[in-house]
Amino acid sequence: MKGKESKLKRDIIEYLDNTPGVKRIDDKHSGIEFGVDIIFEQEDVFKIPRLYGIQLKSQNIASAKRKASSSVKEIIGQLAIAFGHIFPPHDKYLDAVYVITDGEINQYAQEHIKSARLGFREIRFIDKQDLDKFILENKARASTFRET
């Protein structure tokens, strides 16, 4: 994992660690990752544990309208692996995957990735703008936890 992407991974893990309800954060990049860099578990409103994967990219993710770029094809391949794998010790498939970048994701890249998805599981995109908002909200929450 490149230096900038490695920092992004550390930041995301720290933010997840400060998010109430998030359990079992696993850094999958230290070994065989099976298409995702991080997985975490969180219960839904019915107290059913859900397993989420995160694929991190430290770059802009762009594609043309009619042809997927090589970076988009790489992400599609990674997600195909991720959605087809049962993750121990959870012994379950991923319920959803987040593609997170500290750059931008254009509309065509999102459309190509979504059109290639497997099954009914979800793919969510978080780009620099969404990530910055998440970081600000999380820092405020973390400082509140530290004060009490």
JOLINBEL-V461742 format. One record per pair of residues at least 24 apart in sequence whose ideal C-beta (glycine too) atoms are under 10 Angstrom apart, sorted by the first residue. I is the first residue (numbers start at 1). J is the second residue. Records with the same first field share a line. If there is no record, write none. Layout:
I = J + J
//
This chain:
1 = 27 + 29 + 30 + 33 + 37 + 56 + 58
2 = 57 + 58 + 59
3 = 58
4 = 58 + 59 + 102 + 103
5 = 29 + 37 + 56 + 57 + 58 + 59 + 101 + 102
6 = 37 + 56 + 58
7 = 58 + 102
8 = 37 + 54 + 56 + 57 + 58 + 100 + 101 + 102 + 131
9 = 37 + 38 + 54 + 56 + 58 + 100
11 = 56 + 102 + 131 + 134 + 135 + 138
12 = 37 + 38 + 40 + 54 + 56 + 98 + 100 + 102 + 126 + 131 + 134 + 135 + 138
13 = 37 + 38 + 40 + 54
14 = 135 + 138 + 139 + 142
15 = 131 + 134 + 135 + 137 + 138 + 139 + 141 + 142
16 = 40 + 42 + 52 + 54 + 138
17 = 138 + 142
18 = 138 + 139 + 141 + 142 + 143 + 144 + 145 + 146
19 = 134 + 137 + 138 + 141 + 142
20 = 141 + 145
22 = 52
23 = 49
24 = 49 + 51 + 89 + 90
25 = 54
26 = 51 + 53 + 87 + 88 + 89 + 90
28 = 53 + 54 + 55 + 82 + 87
29 = 56
32 = 85
33 = 78 + 81 + 82 + 85
34 = 78 + 81 + 82 + 83 + 84 + 85 + 86 + 87 + 94
35 = 75 + 77 + 78 + 79 + 80 + 81 + 82 + 83 + 84 + 85 + 94 + 97
36 = 78 + 79 + 81 + 82 + 83 + 85 + 87 + 94 + 97 + 98 + 99
37 = 78 + 82 + 100
38 = 98 + 100
39 = 82 + 87 + 90 + 94 + 97
40 = 90 + 98
41 = 87 + 90 + 92 + 95
42 = 95
44 = 95
48 = 95
49 = 90 + 92 + 95
50 = 92 + 94 + 95 + 96
51 = 86 + 87 + 90 + 91 + 92 + 93 + 94 + 95 + 96
52 = 94 + 95 + 96 + 97 + 98 + 122 + 124
53 = 78 + 79 + 82 + 83 + 85 + 87 + 93 + 94 + 95 + 96 + 97 + 98 + 99 + 121 + 123
54 = 82 + 94 + 96 + 97 + 98 + 99 + 100 + 124 + 126
55 = 79 + 82 + 97 + 98 + 99 + 100 + 101 + 113 + 123
56 = 98 + 99 + 100 + 101 + 102 + 126
57 = 99 + 100 + 101 + 102 + 103 + 105 + 127
58 = 100 + 101 + 102 + 103
59 = 101 + 102 + 103 + 104 + 105
60 = 101 + 102 + 103 + 104 + 105 + 106 + 109 + 127 + 128
61 = 99 + 101 + 103 + 104 + 105 + 106 + 108 + 109 + 110 + 112 + 113 + 125 + 127
62 = 103 + 104 + 105 + 106 + 107 + 108 + 109
63 = 105 + 106 + 107 + 108 + 109 + 110 + 111 + 112 + 113
64 = 106 + 108 + 109 + 112
65 = 106 + 107 + 108 + 111 + 112
66 = 108 + 112
67 = 108 + 112
68 = 108 + 109 + 111 + 112 + 113 + 115 + 116
69 = 106 + 108 + 109 + 112
71 = 101 + 109
72 = 105 + 106 + 108 + 109 + 110 + 111 + 112 + 113 + 116
73 = 112 + 113 + 116
75 = 99 + 101 + 105 + 109 + 112 + 113 + 116 + 123
76 = 112 + 113 + 114 + 115 + 116 + 117 + 118 + 123
77 = 116
79 = 113 + 116 + 117 + 118 + 121 + 123
80 = 116 + 117 + 118
82 = 118 + 121 + 123
83 = 117 + 118 + 119 + 121 + 123
84 = 118 + 119
93 = 119 + 121
94 = 121 + 122
95 = 120 + 121 + 122
96 = 121 + 122 + 123 + 124
97 = 121 + 122 + 123 + 124 + 125
98 = 122 + 123 + 124 + 125 + 126 + 130
99 = 123 + 124 + 125 + 126 + 127
100 = 124 + 125 + 126 + 127 + 128 + 130 + 131 + 134
101 = 125 + 126 + 127 + 128 + 130 + 131
102 = 126 + 127 + 128 + 131 + 132
103 = 127 + 128 + 131
104 = 128 + 129
105 = 129 + 130
//
